[in-house]
Amino acid sequence: MKNKVVICVLAVLVAALSVWTVYNQWQTYRARLYYSQWQKINLVLSEVEKNYVEDVDRKAVTDAALAAALQKLDPHSVYMTPEPLKEAEEGLAGGFEGIGIQFNVPNDTAVVISVIPGGPSEKAGILSGDRLLKADDRVMAGVKMPQDSMVRLMKGPKGTKVKITVGRGGEEIPFDITRDRIPEHCVDAAFMINDTTAYLRLSKFTRTTHSECLLAMSKLSMQGMKNIIFDVRDNSGGYYDQTCQLANTFLPKGADIVYMEGKHRKREDVKANGRGEFQDLGISVLINDGSASASEILAGAIQDNDRGVVVGRRSYGKGLVQEPMYFSDGSGVRLTIARYHTPSGRCIQKPYDKEDYAMDLYKRYADGEMVSADSIKVDSSKVYWTVKGRPVYGGGGIIPDVFVGIDTTRANDFHIQCNRKSLVVRYSTRFLDSHRSALTKLDNFDAVKRYLDSCPIEQDFLAFAASQGLKPVGNQWQESRFYLLPQIKGLCARYTQLGEEAYYRYILPLDDTVNKALEFGPALPEDWFMLR
């Protein structure tokens, strides 16, 4: 009898132990399951809501959690709250809703640089050179208001009204303006440099980039264009389809443009369809450390197909593909899903597994890469080949065929102080005040040049600089005038009907990268090997 009792007790203990073991295993499995199914965050937030000592701002906590989580992935997967997301997308959509002006802030007061033709401000009567004093009842001038805050005051939904008070010739003039859809152009300037070579400055890749470039190049073709210098320096990118369409414009049928590939995305190749309008046009592409993403796709396609010459400095190295995901509150996520590769197979994205990713550009300066081609960090273990068999190298970014470093010999102390105090910009707005009627009538560059050459700008600027406590010492002005005077005249010329084109016409003759592109032309010698 006793044996039976002992056996029963042992059986119960064994059973209990088994149940306990199974339960513990299940709890461990469930915890792992929650973790693998991304439910750990929900569990923690649920506990916060049920047990936290104070009221919880759910939105703020959720926003912070999403932003922190995506920071652990890569530098370009981001969560954006509604306002920044809207602004970012408006900047690429090829238009926005507002009053239609371009302005800068040279001295704590915003000055209108240009008024967009056909826009609300032009219809209301606002002019280039007007000082922006108030938006409705909010004072903007003399209060150190950030520029982005000024933009937010003036932008707004189509059909809404805003009262803009400007300063003009000592008067304060109010304008009632009804906001409207404003086209935002990406071609800053397009004109002939000489009889056969055109220059086109592209600031970003918007929804209208391909059509804008085609229109500009069609006009230039009628003026004798045989070659084009395509400037995407400091162009941080934009819409993927637009850079593919633009590259297609120059490439023969079947030429590879780019491909993208990711862990969960099969390789997707983009090839030229052979219907490009400018397949015979000679092309040089200008890049620098500010050229990223879509700019790098264009440069890589031209380089790998030996279709033209890439001139400048190594590009930024942003080759990650972001896919958007939107939430009902207007916020959204841009999640990296793949990487861009040039036709030869180079991954455009620079490494981001190091903590110094954000400091990469500073390191380039420190390492001498901005002034010497020999200092470029080339990954010689990753060699790729262009269509004609030239070696090109991986490791991030596009390394130019022809390197042009920063000229560090130009700036003496007077030049540096002028820039630090924004004297050139401030002088140009001062010049406008006394020459407005003449400037606004000028509609061709020859007339602009004649007029500005007739003005005592050199003496006037030196007097203005002296009034601001800055005088050149010794031969400082003789060293600086060759670079400063064209910049001064270019900024003054922006207030003519030519706008940005006039500015670029003045400064391009001093641009070493443009001059190097003119020197080499749109094709490299057959035996050319990349400078590195």
matplotlib code that plots the C-alpha trace (Angstrom):
import matplotlib.pyplot as plt

x = [0.0, 2.8, 4.6, 1.5, 1.2, 4.8, 4.4, 1.4, 3.1, 6.2, 3.9, 2.2, 5.5, 6.8, 3.7, 3.8, 7.5, 6.7, 3.9, 6.1, 8.9, 6.4, 5.0, 8.4, 9.3, 6.1, 6.7, 10.2, 8.8, 6.1, 8.6, 10.8, 7.7, 6.7, 10.2, 10.4, 7.0, 7.9, 5.4, 7.9, 7.4, 3.6, 4.0, 6.2, 3.9, 0.9, 2.5, 3.4, -0.2, -1.5, 1.0, 3.0, 2.9, 1.6, -0.5, 1.2, 1.3, 0.8, 1.6, 4.9, 6.0, 5.1, 6.9, 10.0, 9.9, 9.6, 12.3, 14.7, 14.0, 14.7, 17.9, 19.3, 18.8, 20.7, 21.2, 18.4, 15.5, 13.5, 10.2, 8.9, 6.1, 3.5, 4.9, 8.5, 7.2, 4.9, 7.7, 10.1, 7.6, 6.6, 10.2, 10.3, 6.8, 7.8, 5.5, 4.0, 1.3, 2.3, 2.7, 5.5, 8.6, 12.3, 14.1, 17.3, 18.1, 21.4, 21.0, 18.1, 15.6, 14.3, 14.8, 12.8, 15.3, 12.7, 9.0, 7.7, 6.1, 2.3, 2.3, 0.2, 2.9, 3.5, -0.2, -0.4, 2.5, 5.4, 8.8, 12.4, 14.2, 11.2, 11.9, 9.5, 8.4, 5.3, 3.1, -0.4, 0.4, 3.7, 6.8, 9.5, 12.1, 14.7, 13.6, 16.1, 13.3, 14.6, 14.2, 12.2, 9.8, 9.3, 8.6, 5.9, 4.2, 3.9, 3.1, -0.3, -3.2, -4.4, -7.2, -6.2, -5.2, -2.2, -1.3, 2.3, 3.7, 6.9, 9.4, 10.0, 11.8, 11.2, 7.5, 5.6, 3.2, 0.6, -0.5, -3.4, -2.3, -4.3, -2.1, -2.0, -0.2, 3.4, 5.5, 9.0, 11.6, 14.7, 16.7, 18.4, 20.1, 20.5, 22.5, 25.3, 28.8, 30.3, 29.2, 28.8, 28.8, 25.8, 25.7, 22.7, 22.5, 20.1, 19.4, 17.3, 15.3, 11.6, 8.5, 9.2, 12.9, 12.8, 10.4, 12.2, 15.5, 14.1, 12.6, 15.8, 17.9, 15.6, 15.9, 19.7, 19.8, 18.2, 21.1, 23.8, 24.4, 26.6, 27.9, 26.5, 28.0, 25.4, 26.0, 24.6, 27.0, 25.3, 22.2, 21.1, 18.8, 15.0, 12.8, 14.3, 12.1, 13.2, 17.0, 16.3, 14.3, 17.0, 19.8, 17.7, 17.8, 21.5, 22.0, 21.5, 19.0, 19.8, 22.4, 22.2, 21.2, 21.0, 19.8, 18.6, 18.5, 17.7, 17.2, 13.5, 13.6, 14.7, 17.1, 15.4, 17.4, 16.6, 17.8, 17.6, 14.8, 16.7, 14.2, 16.3, 16.3, 19.9, 21.9, 24.5, 25.0, 28.4, 28.0, 30.1, 28.7, 29.9, 29.8, 31.1, 30.7, 27.2, 26.0, 23.9, 21.4, 19.7, 22.7, 25.0, 22.7, 23.0, 26.8, 27.3, 25.2, 27.1, 30.5, 30.0, 28.6, 31.6, 29.0, 30.7, 33.2, 32.5, 34.4, 34.8, 35.2, 33.9, 30.2, 28.4, 27.7, 24.0, 22.7, 19.9, 16.4, 13.6, 10.0, 7.4, 4.7, 2.1, -0.1, -3.5, -2.2, 0.0, 3.2, 5.2, 8.2, 10.8, 12.2, 15.3, 14.4, 17.3, 20.6, 21.4, 24.1, 25.7, 25.7, 29.2, 28.0, 29.3, 27.2, 26.7, 26.1, 29.2, 29.7, 27.5, 28.4, 30.8, 30.0, 31.7, 29.2, 27.9, 31.5, 32.5, 32.6, 34.7, 37.1, 37.4, 38.6, 40.9, 42.4, 43.1, 40.6, 39.1, 42.4, 44.2, 43.1, 45.8, 44.0, 40.7, 40.0, 39.7, 38.8, 41.2, 39.8, 36.5, 37.4, 34.7, 34.8, 33.1, 31.7, 35.1, 37.1, 38.2, 38.6, 36.2, 36.2, 33.7, 33.6, 30.9, 30.1, 31.2, 34.9, 35.2, 37.2, 38.8, 39.5, 39.2, 40.1, 39.2, 41.5, 42.6, 44.9, 42.1, 40.9, 42.9, 41.7, 39.8, 37.9, 37.1, 35.8, 33.6, 32.0, 31.7, 29.8, 27.8, 29.0, 28.6, 24.9, 24.2, 25.8, 23.8, 20.5, 21.8, 22.7, 19.2, 17.6, 19.3, 19.2, 15.8, 14.2, 17.1, 17.8, 14.3, 14.2, 17.3, 16.4, 19.7, 23.1, 25.0, 22.7, 23.2, 27.0, 27.1, 25.0, 26.9, 30.3, 29.1, 28.5, 31.3, 30.7, 34.3, 34.7, 31.2, 31.7, 35.0, 33.3, 30.4, 32.9, 34.7, 31.4, 31.0, 34.5, 36.4, 39.2, 41.7, 45.3, 48.2, 47.4, 44.5, 42.0, 44.1, 44.3, 40.5, 39.0, 39.3, 37.0, 34.9, 33.8, 32.2, 30.4, 29.2, 28.0, 26.4, 24.3, 23.3, 22.4, 20.0, 17.6, 17.3, 14.9, 17.5, 17.5, 19.8, 21.1, 22.8, 24.5, 25.9, 27.1, 29.2, 30.7, 31.3, 34.4, 36.0, 34.8, 37.7, 35.5, 33.6, 36.9, 38.3, 35.2, 35.7, 39.3, 38.6, 35.4, 32.7, 35.0, 38.1, 41.0, 40.8, 43.7, 42.4, 42.7, 40.8, 42.7, 42.9]
y = [0.0, 2.4, 1.6, 2.5, 5.8, 6.6, 5.7, 7.9, 10.9, 10.5, 10.3, 13.5, 15.2, 14.1, 15.3, 18.6, 19.0, 18.2, 20.7, 23.3, 22.6, 22.8, 26.0, 27.6, 26.5, 28.0, 31.2, 31.4, 30.5, 33.1, 35.8, 34.9, 34.9, 38.3, 39.5, 38.0, 39.4, 42.9, 42.9, 43.8, 47.5, 47.1, 45.2, 48.0, 50.8, 49.0, 48.7, 52.4, 53.3, 51.1, 51.7, 54.9, 57.4, 60.3, 61.0, 59.9, 61.8, 58.8, 60.7, 62.1, 58.7, 56.9, 59.4, 59.1, 55.3, 55.2, 57.7, 55.9, 52.5, 53.5, 55.1, 51.6, 50.6, 53.0, 56.7, 57.3, 55.2, 57.9, 58.6, 62.1, 63.9, 65.6, 69.1, 68.1, 65.3, 67.7, 70.2, 67.5, 66.3, 69.7, 70.5, 67.6, 67.7, 70.6, 73.1, 74.3, 76.5, 80.0, 83.6, 83.0, 84.8, 84.0, 85.9, 85.9, 87.4, 89.4, 91.5, 90.3, 91.6, 89.4, 90.9, 89.7, 88.4, 87.5, 87.3, 84.2, 85.2, 84.8, 84.1, 85.8, 88.2, 89.5, 90.0, 91.8, 94.1, 93.0, 93.7, 92.5, 94.3, 94.8, 94.2, 91.8, 93.5, 91.7, 88.7, 89.6, 91.0, 89.0, 91.2, 89.5, 92.3, 93.0, 90.3, 87.6, 85.4, 82.1, 81.9, 78.7, 80.4, 83.2, 80.6, 79.0, 82.4, 83.0, 79.5, 78.1, 76.3, 77.6, 80.1, 81.4, 85.0, 86.7, 90.4, 91.0, 94.4, 95.4, 98.2, 100.1, 103.4, 104.4, 103.5, 100.6, 99.1, 96.4, 93.8, 91.4, 88.2, 85.1, 82.1, 79.8, 76.8, 77.9, 76.0, 75.4, 75.0, 72.8, 74.2, 77.3, 78.4, 77.2, 79.2, 79.0, 79.4, 79.6, 78.9, 75.2, 74.4, 75.0, 75.1, 73.7, 74.0, 71.5, 72.1, 69.0, 66.1, 67.1, 65.7, 68.2, 67.7, 65.6, 67.9, 71.1, 69.8, 68.7, 72.2, 73.9, 71.7, 72.1, 75.9, 75.5, 73.2, 75.9, 78.2, 75.8, 73.5, 70.5, 69.9, 70.5, 70.9, 69.4, 70.8, 68.7, 69.9, 70.2, 68.5, 66.2, 64.1, 63.5, 61.4, 58.2, 58.0, 61.5, 60.7, 57.5, 59.4, 62.1, 59.5, 57.8, 61.1, 60.6, 56.8, 54.4, 51.5, 48.8, 50.7, 50.1, 53.1, 51.7, 48.7, 48.3, 45.2, 44.4, 41.4, 41.3, 43.0, 41.2, 42.9, 45.5, 46.8, 50.0, 50.2, 52.9, 52.5, 54.1, 57.0, 59.6, 63.0, 63.8, 60.6, 62.4, 65.4, 65.7, 65.7, 66.6, 66.1, 68.2, 66.6, 67.3, 66.1, 67.5, 65.5, 62.6, 59.9, 60.8, 62.9, 60.0, 57.7, 60.1, 60.5, 56.8, 56.0, 58.5, 57.3, 53.6, 53.8, 56.0, 58.4, 61.6, 62.9, 63.3, 66.3, 67.5, 65.8, 62.5, 62.5, 62.1, 58.3, 58.1, 55.0, 53.6, 53.2, 54.6, 53.4, 55.7, 54.5, 57.1, 57.2, 58.8, 61.6, 62.9, 61.4, 58.8, 56.5, 56.3, 52.8, 51.6, 48.6, 48.3, 49.7, 51.5, 50.1, 51.7, 49.8, 48.4, 47.0, 49.6, 50.2, 54.0, 53.9, 54.6, 52.3, 53.3, 50.7, 53.1, 55.7, 58.4, 58.3, 61.7, 63.1, 61.6, 65.0, 66.5, 63.6, 64.2, 67.8, 66.6, 63.9, 66.3, 64.7, 68.1, 69.4, 66.3, 63.4, 61.3, 61.6, 60.0, 56.9, 54.4, 50.8, 49.2, 45.7, 46.6, 47.2, 47.5, 48.2, 50.7, 49.7, 50.5, 48.7, 51.6, 50.7, 52.4, 51.8, 51.0, 52.1, 54.7, 57.7, 58.4, 59.2, 61.7, 61.0, 64.4, 65.6, 69.3, 70.3, 73.3, 76.3, 77.3, 80.2, 82.6, 83.8, 86.3, 87.8, 90.6, 88.2, 85.9, 88.8, 90.0, 86.6, 86.3, 89.6, 88.9, 92.2, 91.1, 90.1, 93.2, 95.5, 94.0, 94.8, 98.3, 98.7, 97.7, 100.4, 103.1, 101.3, 99.5, 101.2, 100.6, 97.0, 95.7, 96.8, 94.8, 91.7, 90.5, 89.9, 92.3, 95.1, 94.0, 93.9, 97.4, 98.9, 97.4, 98.3, 101.9, 102.0, 102.7, 99.4, 98.8, 102.1, 102.0, 98.5, 99.5, 102.5, 100.3, 97.8, 100.7, 101.9, 98.4, 98.6, 96.6, 97.9, 96.0, 96.1, 96.3, 94.5, 92.5, 94.2, 93.6, 89.9, 89.7, 91.9, 89.3, 87.0, 89.4, 91.8, 89.2, 87.9, 91.4, 92.1, 88.7, 89.3, 92.7, 91.2, 88.7, 91.7, 92.0, 90.0, 87.3, 86.3, 83.4, 83.1, 86.5, 85.5, 82.3, 84.1, 86.3, 83.6, 80.7, 82.2, 81.8, 78.3, 75.9, 72.8, 74.4, 75.5, 72.0, 70.5, 72.9, 71.9, 68.2, 68.3, 65.7, 62.6, 61.1, 59.8, 56.1, 55.2, 57.3, 55.9, 57.5, 60.0, 58.8]
z = [0.0, 1.0, -2.3, -4.2, -2.4, -3.0, -6.7, -7.0, -5.3, -7.6, -10.6, -9.6, -9.0, -12.3, -14.0, -12.3, -13.2, -16.8, -16.9, -15.3, -17.8, -20.7, -19.3, -18.9, -22.4, -23.8, -21.9, -23.4, -26.9, -26.5, -25.5, -28.5, -30.7, -29.5, -30.2, -33.6, -34.5, -33.4, -30.6, -27.9, -28.6, -28.3, -25.0, -23.6, -24.8, -23.4, -20.0, -20.2, -20.8, -18.1, -15.4, -16.0, -13.1, -15.2, -18.3, -21.5, -24.8, -27.0, -30.2, -28.9, -27.5, -30.7, -32.9, -30.7, -30.7, -34.5, -35.1, -32.7, -34.2, -37.8, -36.7, -36.1, -39.7, -42.1, -42.4, -44.8, -43.4, -41.5, -39.9, -40.6, -38.8, -41.1, -41.5, -42.5, -44.7, -46.5, -47.0, -48.3, -50.9, -52.0, -52.7, -55.2, -56.7, -59.1, -57.3, -54.1, -52.8, -51.8, -53.0, -55.6, -54.7, -54.2, -51.4, -49.3, -45.9, -46.2, -43.0, -40.8, -43.4, -46.3, -49.7, -52.8, -55.4, -58.0, -58.5, -60.3, -63.6, -63.5, -59.8, -57.1, -56.0, -59.5, -60.0, -56.7, -57.6, -55.5, -57.1, -56.9, -54.2, -51.9, -48.2, -46.5, -43.3, -42.2, -43.0, -41.7, -38.3, -37.8, -38.0, -40.1, -40.4, -37.8, -35.3, -36.4, -37.6, -39.1, -42.9, -42.7, -40.3, -42.9, -45.6, -43.4, -42.8, -46.6, -47.8, -47.4, -49.2, -52.5, -52.2, -48.8, -48.3, -46.6, -46.3, -47.1, -46.1, -47.9, -47.6, -50.9, -51.2, -47.6, -47.8, -46.2, -48.7, -47.9, -50.5, -50.1, -51.9, -52.6, -52.5, -55.5, -57.0, -57.8, -60.3, -59.0, -61.7, -61.4, -64.3, -62.8, -66.0, -69.6, -72.2, -74.7, -73.4, -76.9, -80.4, -79.9, -76.2, -73.9, -70.1, -68.1, -64.3, -62.7, -59.0, -58.2, -59.8, -59.5, -61.2, -64.1, -64.5, -67.8, -69.5, -68.3, -69.6, -72.9, -73.4, -72.5, -74.7, -77.6, -77.4, -77.1, -80.1, -82.2, -81.1, -82.4, -79.5, -80.3, -76.8, -73.3, -69.9, -67.5, -64.0, -61.1, -58.5, -55.1, -56.6, -53.8, -56.0, -56.2, -58.3, -59.6, -62.8, -63.8, -63.7, -65.7, -68.3, -68.5, -69.0, -71.6, -73.5, -74.2, -74.4, -77.3, -77.3, -74.9, -72.9, -69.2, -67.1, -63.5, -61.6, -58.1, -55.9, -52.2, -50.0, -50.6, -54.0, -57.1, -59.4, -61.6, -64.6, -66.4, -70.0, -72.7, -75.2, -78.1, -78.5, -76.7, -78.5, -77.9, -78.4, -80.6, -78.3, -76.7, -72.9, -69.8, -66.4, -63.5, -60.0, -56.5, -52.9, -52.8, -55.9, -54.5, -55.4, -58.7, -59.7, -59.2, -61.2, -64.2, -63.8, -63.4, -66.5, -68.6, -67.3, -67.5, -71.0, -72.1, -73.3, -71.9, -69.4, -65.7, -64.2, -60.7, -57.3, -55.9, -55.4, -52.0, -52.2, -51.6, -53.4, -51.2, -52.5, -50.2, -50.4, -48.8, -46.4, -45.3, -42.2, -41.9, -39.7, -42.5, -41.2, -43.0, -43.2, -45.9, -45.7, -47.5, -49.7, -52.1, -53.4, -56.7, -58.9, -61.9, -65.2, -64.5, -61.1, -58.8, -55.7, -55.4, -51.6, -49.5, -46.4, -43.5, -40.9, -39.2, -36.6, -38.6, -41.5, -40.8, -40.6, -44.0, -45.8, -43.0, -43.3, -47.0, -46.3, -43.5, -45.7, -48.6, -51.0, -51.9, -53.3, -54.5, -56.6, -55.0, -51.7, -52.9, -51.0, -53.9, -53.1, -55.5, -54.5, -56.3, -59.9, -62.5, -66.2, -68.6, -72.0, -73.6, -70.9, -68.7, -65.0, -62.6, -58.8, -56.1, -52.5, -52.7, -54.9, -58.5, -58.9, -61.8, -65.0, -64.6, -61.1, -60.2, -56.7, -54.7, -55.3, -51.8, -53.1, -54.0, -50.6, -48.7, -45.4, -47.1, -49.3, -46.3, -44.2, -47.1, -47.3, -43.5, -43.3, -46.5, -47.9, -51.5, -51.1, -48.9, -51.5, -54.4, -52.6, -51.9, -55.5, -56.5, -54.4, -56.6, -59.9, -59.8, -62.8, -65.1, -64.0, -64.4, -68.0, -69.1, -71.0, -72.6, -71.3, -73.6, -72.3, -68.7, -69.1, -70.7, -68.0, -65.1, -66.7, -66.9, -63.1, -60.7, -58.9, -57.8, -56.0, -54.7, -53.2, -51.5, -50.0, -48.7, -47.3, -45.5, -44.0, -42.6, -41.0, -43.6, -45.7, -47.8, -46.7, -49.1, -52.3, -50.9, -53.2, -56.3, -55.3, -54.7, -57.3, -60.1, -58.1, -56.2, -58.9, -61.1, -58.1, -57.2, -60.7, -61.0, -57.9, -59.1, -62.5, -60.9, -60.5, -64.3, -66.5, -67.0, -63.3, -62.4, -66.0, -65.6, -62.4, -63.9, -67.0, -64.7, -62.5, -64.9, -66.5, -63.1, -62.5, -62.7, -63.2, -66.1, -67.7, -67.3, -69.0, -71.9, -72.1, -72.3, -74.3, -74.2, -75.0, -73.4, -75.4, -76.3, -74.0, -71.1, -67.6, -64.7, -62.6, -59.1]

ax = plt.figure().add_subplot(projection="3d")
ax.plot(x, y, z, "-o")
ax.set_aspect("equal")
plt.show()
